[in-house]
Amino acid sequence: MAIPVTPNLNKKIRVMVVDDSMVARSMIIRGLSAHPRIEVAGFAINTLDAKVKIPQYKPDVITMDVEMPGQSGIDFLKQYLPTNPIPVILVSSLNLKVFDALAVGAVDFVRKPDDQQSVDGFIAALTQKVIIASNAHVRTAGAGLTPKAPAVAAGTIPKLGNSPILNNIIIGLGASTGGTEATLAVMKRLPADIPPMVIVQHMPPGFTKMYAERLNRLCAMEVREAQSGDELHRGLALVAPADLQCRVVRIGARYTVNCTPGEKVSGHRPSVDALFQSMADVVTCKMVGIIMTGMGQDGAVGLLAMRKKGAYTIGQDKESSVVYGMPGVAQNIGAVMIQASCDNVSNVLIRHLKGLG
């Protein structure tokens, strides 16, 4: 019988910093070194330098700028990760290329600070993500991720049909670390007439709009960043905006979303728990809740509340999760009715919806 492996909290996490900017390198090295669980083993000034130094430093985690002179971080990840699956945290400005890097195996990303006042928050976020990444399961493009195109062409995905029951379903989906690509893996296999979806993905400000636009390009349904007052309807998926809590609101027989500032819930804003709990509280039609890869437990309690109100609930399985935190806690507390791999969640959902219709 396999013996569970638990992290050694006394062993320091060895980090290698890859950035062509001396100012950025110094800031990151100084910030990470201040944490008692982290040791900065060394740095590299570009990806070519990194290839030489990684065997020397033997890092547990790498932080890497996306765009550097010479070979880009994306090209480095494509070439290096398939044979050397080291967790990589991207450090980037507001740049769409972050999603291309996540698609080829980077674990997570942090937005570079715009000014000195935001440095402390940046270091705190990066530190937390480094600690999470040290226990992450790296999935590369050769191991199930398909960065360039949907697995099934959008026009060939059969529609669900016109059953009236399918007009009275709301789907909530929540994810965190590893979730940008996991959510895409689900969404790109769903038909254009999918019941309305609301998605919470933990992400820095500025990136949720770009992420929604990316999903909209690659998926059959319409996807956009949510705004307060948006009405839910078939064929529409809304991505909760960063730094706002997104909740479902019922107005008579209609459902909209409310996106407002407020306290963090389960440590996050937007919070999966906040979304799921709002659905459990106000939705009177049929519901589906899906919880995907992510560190911590955001969404588990809310998903349990949804299940108790009659929702059909799906959790991503351990084997396909980058971090089996959120779905693992949800499974352990009885919130999940069925587990599925990242690539099979869509099939489980469609079978359930067709069974209703």
C-alpha positions in Angstrom: 0.0 0.0 0.0 1.3 3.4 -0.9 2.3 5.6 2.0 1.1 9.2 1.8 3.9 11.7 1.3 3.6 14.9 3.4 5.7 18.0 2.8 8.8 18.4 5.0 8.3 21.8 6.6 11.8 21.9 7.9 13.4 21.5 4.4 13.8 24.8 2.7 12.4 25.3 -0.8 15.3 26.0 -3.2 14.3 28.8 -5.7 16.1 30.0 -8.8 15.2 33.4 -10.1 15.4 34.0 -13.9 15.1 37.6 -15.0 17.1 39.9 -17.3 16.4 42.9 -15.1 18.9 43.4 -12.3 16.4 45.5 -10.4 13.7 42.9 -10.6 16.1 40.1 -9.7 17.3 42.0 -6.6 13.8 42.7 -5.5 12.7 39.1 -5.9 15.8 37.6 -4.3 15.6 40.0 -1.3 11.9 39.4 -0.9 11.9 35.6 -1.1 15.0 35.2 1.0 13.2 36.9 3.9 10.8 33.9 4.2 12.1 31.2 6.6 11.0 28.3 4.3 12.7 29.7 1.2 16.3 29.6 0.1 17.3 31.4 -3.1 19.8 29.0 -4.6 20.9 31.3 -7.4 19.8 33.3 -10.4 20.1 33.5 -14.2 20.0 36.5 -16.4 18.1 34.7 -19.3 16.9 31.3 -20.3 20.2 30.2 -21.9 21.9 31.0 -18.6 19.2 29.1 -16.8 19.8 25.9 -18.8 23.4 26.0 -17.7 22.7 26.8 -14.0 19.6 24.6 -13.3 21.7 21.4 -13.0 24.1 23.3 -10.7 21.5 24.9 -8.4 19.0 22.0 -8.4 16.0 24.3 -7.7 12.7 23.0 -6.4 10.9 26.0 -8.0 11.9 28.5 -10.7 10.5 32.1 -11.0 10.8 33.4 -14.5 10.0 36.5 -16.5 8.0 35.8 -19.6 9.8 38.1 -22.1 13.6 38.3 -22.1 16.2 39.0 -24.7 17.1 35.9 -26.7 14.9 32.9 -26.1 11.6 33.7 -24.5 10.3 32.1 -21.3 7.6 30.4 -23.4 10.1 28.8 -25.8 12.2 27.7 -22.8 9.2 26.0 -21.1 8.2 24.2 -24.3 11.7 22.8 -24.7 12.7 22.2 -21.1 9.7 21.1 -19.1 8.7 17.9 -20.9 12.0 16.3 -19.7 12.6 18.4 -16.6 9.2 19.0 -14.9 10.3 21.7 -12.4 7.4 24.0 -11.2 7.7 27.4 -12.7 6.1 30.6 -11.4 5.8 33.3 -14.1 6.6 36.9 -13.1 5.1 39.2 -15.7 3.6 42.5 -16.5 0.0 42.6 -17.8 0.7 40.5 -20.8 -1.4 38.0 -22.8 1.6 35.8 -23.3 1.2 34.6 -19.7 -1.6 32.4 -20.8 0.6 30.9 -23.6 3.2 30.1 -20.9 0.6 28.5 -18.6 -0.5 26.4 -21.6 2.9 24.8 -22.0 3.3 24.0 -18.3 4.0 26.9 -16.0 2.2 26.4 -12.7 1.1 29.9 -11.9 1.9 33.6 -12.3 2.3 36.8 -10.4 1.9 40.3 -11.8 4.9 42.5 -11.5 4.4 45.6 -9.3 3.6 48.9 -11.1 5.2 51.0 -8.3 7.1 50.7 -5.0 3.9 50.8 -3.0 2.7 47.5 -4.5 6.1 45.6 -3.9 5.1 44.2 -0.5 1.9 42.7 -2.0 3.8 41.3 -4.9 6.4 39.6 -2.7 3.7 38.2 -0.4 1.8 36.7 -3.4 5.0 35.4 -5.0 6.1 33.8 -1.7 2.8 32.1 -1.3 2.8 30.8 -4.9 6.4 29.5 -4.5 5.4 27.5 -1.4 2.3 26.1 -3.2 4.3 25.3 -6.4 6.9 23.3 -4.4 4.2 20.6 -4.1 2.5 21.0 -7.5 2.1 18.4 -10.2 3.6 19.9 -13.4 1.5 19.1 -16.5 3.2 19.9 -19.8 1.8 20.2 -23.3 2.9 16.7 -23.9 1.0 15.4 -20.9 -2.5 16.3 -21.7 -2.5 20.1 -22.3 -3.3 21.3 -25.7 -2.2 24.9 -26.0 -2.9 25.7 -29.6 -6.5 24.6 -30.4 -9.5 22.9 -28.9 -9.4 19.1 -28.9 -12.7 19.2 -30.8 -13.4 21.9 -33.4 -16.1 24.1 -32.0 -18.4 23.6 -35.0 -18.4 19.8 -34.6 -19.6 19.7 -31.0 -23.2 18.6 -31.0 -25.7 21.0 -29.4 -27.7 20.0 -26.4 -31.1 20.7 -27.9 -34.2 22.7 -27.1 -35.5 20.9 -24.0 -37.2 23.5 -21.7 -35.4 21.9 -18.7 -32.1 23.0 -20.1 -33.3 26.6 -20.0 -33.5 26.3 -16.2 -30.1 25.3 -15.2 -27.1 27.3 -13.8 -23.6 26.0 -13.7 -20.9 27.4 -11.3 -17.2 26.5 -11.8 -14.3 27.4 -9.5 -10.5 26.9 -9.8 -7.2 28.3 -8.6 -3.6 27.1 -9.1 -3.5 25.2 -12.5 -7.0 26.3 -13.2 -6.5 28.5 -16.3 -5.7 25.5 -18.5 -7.9 23.0 -16.5 -11.0 25.3 -17.0 -10.1 25.7 -20.7 -9.9 21.9 -21.0 -13.5 21.7 -19.8 -14.9 24.7 -21.7 -13.5 23.9 -25.1 -15.4 20.6 -25.1 -18.8 22.1 -24.3 -21.4 23.0 -26.9 -22.4 26.6 -27.9 -25.9 26.1 -26.3 -24.5 25.2 -22.8 -26.7 26.4 -19.9 -25.3 29.7 -18.3 -22.0 29.4 -16.5 -20.3 31.6 -13.9 -16.6 31.0 -13.4 -14.3 32.0 -10.5 -10.6 31.7 -11.3 -8.2 33.3 -8.8 -6.2 35.8 -10.8 -4.6 39.2 -10.4 -6.4 42.4 -11.6 -6.2 43.0 -15.3 -5.9 39.3 -16.2 -9.5 38.1 -15.9 -10.6 40.2 -18.9 -7.8 38.8 -21.0 -8.6 35.3 -19.8 -12.3 35.6 -20.7 -11.3 36.9 -24.1 -9.0 33.9 -24.5 -11.8 31.5 -23.6 -14.1 33.3 -26.0 -11.7 32.7 -28.9 -11.2 29.0 -28.1 -14.6 27.9 -27.0 -18.0 27.5 -28.7 -20.0 29.5 -26.3 -19.8 33.3 -25.6 -17.4 34.1 -22.8 -16.8 37.5 -21.3 -15.7 39.1 -18.0 -18.8 39.6 -15.8 -20.3 43.0 -14.9 -22.9 43.6 -12.3 -26.4 43.2 -13.9 -25.3 40.7 -16.6 -28.3 38.4 -17.1 -27.6 34.7 -17.2 -28.7 32.8 -20.4 -27.9 29.8 -22.4 -24.7 30.0 -24.4 -23.1 32.5 -22.1 -20.2 32.0 -19.6 -19.1 34.8 -17.3 -15.7 35.1 -15.7 -15.7 36.8 -12.3 -13.6 40.0 -12.4 -10.4 40.1 -10.3 -10.7 41.7 -6.9 -14.5 41.7 -6.8 -16.9 39.2 -5.2 -19.2 37.7 -7.8 -22.5 36.3 -6.7 -25.7 35.1 -8.5 -28.8 37.2 -7.8 -32.4 36.2 -8.5 -34.8 38.8 -9.8 -38.2 37.1 -10.2 -37.6 34.3 -12.8 -34.4 35.9 -14.0 -30.9 35.5 -12.7 -28.1 38.1 -12.9 -24.7 38.5 -11.3 -23.6 41.1 -8.8 -19.9 42.0 -8.8 -18.9 44.2 -5.9 -16.0 45.1 -3.6 -16.1 43.5 -0.3 -14.3 41.4 2.3 -12.4 38.4 1.2 -14.2 35.1 1.6 -12.1 32.0 2.4 -9.1 34.2 1.8 -10.0 35.2 -1.7 -11.7 37.9 -3.8 -13.3 36.7 -6.0 -14.1 33.6 -3.9 -15.5 30.3 -5.2 -17.2 29.9 -1.8 -19.0 33.3 -2.3 -20.2 32.3 -5.7 -21.3 28.8 -4.7 -23.0 29.9 -1.5 -24.9 32.6 -3.4 -26.2 29.9 -5.8 -27.2 27.7 -2.9 -29.0 30.6 -1.3 -31.0 32.0 -4.2 -31.1 29.6 -7.2 -34.4 27.8 -7.3 -33.9 26.0 -10.7 -31.5 23.1 -11.2 -27.8 23.7 -10.5 -24.4 22.2 -11.2 -21.3 22.9 -9.3 -17.8 22.1 -10.5 -14.6 22.5 -8.4 -11.2 22.3 -10.2 -7.5 22.2 -9.3 -6.3 24.7 -6.7 -4.5 25.2 -3.4 -6.5 25.5 -0.1 -10.1 24.9 0.4 -12.0 27.8 -1.3 -15.2 26.5 -2.8 -15.5 23.3 -0.8 -18.0 24.5 1.8 -20.0 26.4 -0.9 -20.1 23.3 -3.0 -21.4 21.3 -0.1 -24.2 23.9 0.4 -25.1 23.5 -3.3 -25.2 19.7 -3.0 -27.5 20.0 0.0 -29.8 22.1 -2.1 -30.0 19.4 -4.7 -27.2 20.5 -7.1 -25.2 18.0 -9.1 -21.6 18.4 -8.1 -18.4 17.4 -9.9 -14.8 17.5 -8.6 -11.5 17.2 -10.5 -9.6 14.1 -9.5 -6.2 14.0 -7.8 -4.3 12.5 -10.7 -5.1 15.4 -13.1 -4.9 18.3 -10.6 -1.9 20.5 -10.5 -2.7 21.0 -6.9 -5.3 18.7 -5.3 -6.3 21.1 -2.6 -9.7 22.6 -3.3 -11.2 19.5 -5.0 -9.6 17.3 -2.4 -11.2 19.2 0.6 -14.5 19.2 -1.3 -14.3 15.4 -1.8 -13.3 14.8 1.9 -16.3 16.7 3.3 -18.8 15.1 1.0 -19.4 18.0 -1.3 -18.5 16.0 -4.5 -21.0 13.5 -6.1 -18.6 12.4 -8.8 -14.9 12.9 -9.5 -13.5 13.1 -13.0 -10.2 13.8 -14.8 -9.6 17.3 -16.2 -10.3 16.0 -19.7 -13.4 14.1 -18.7 -15.3 16.7 -16.6 -17.0 18.0 -19.7 -18.2 14.5 -20.6 -19.6 14.0 -17.1 -21.4 17.3 -17.3 -22.9 16.7 -20.8 -24.1 13.3 -19.8 -25.8 14.8 -16.8 -27.4 17.6 -18.8 -28.7 15.2 -21.5 -30.1 13.0 -18.8 -32.2 16.0 -17.6 -33.3 17.0 -21.1 
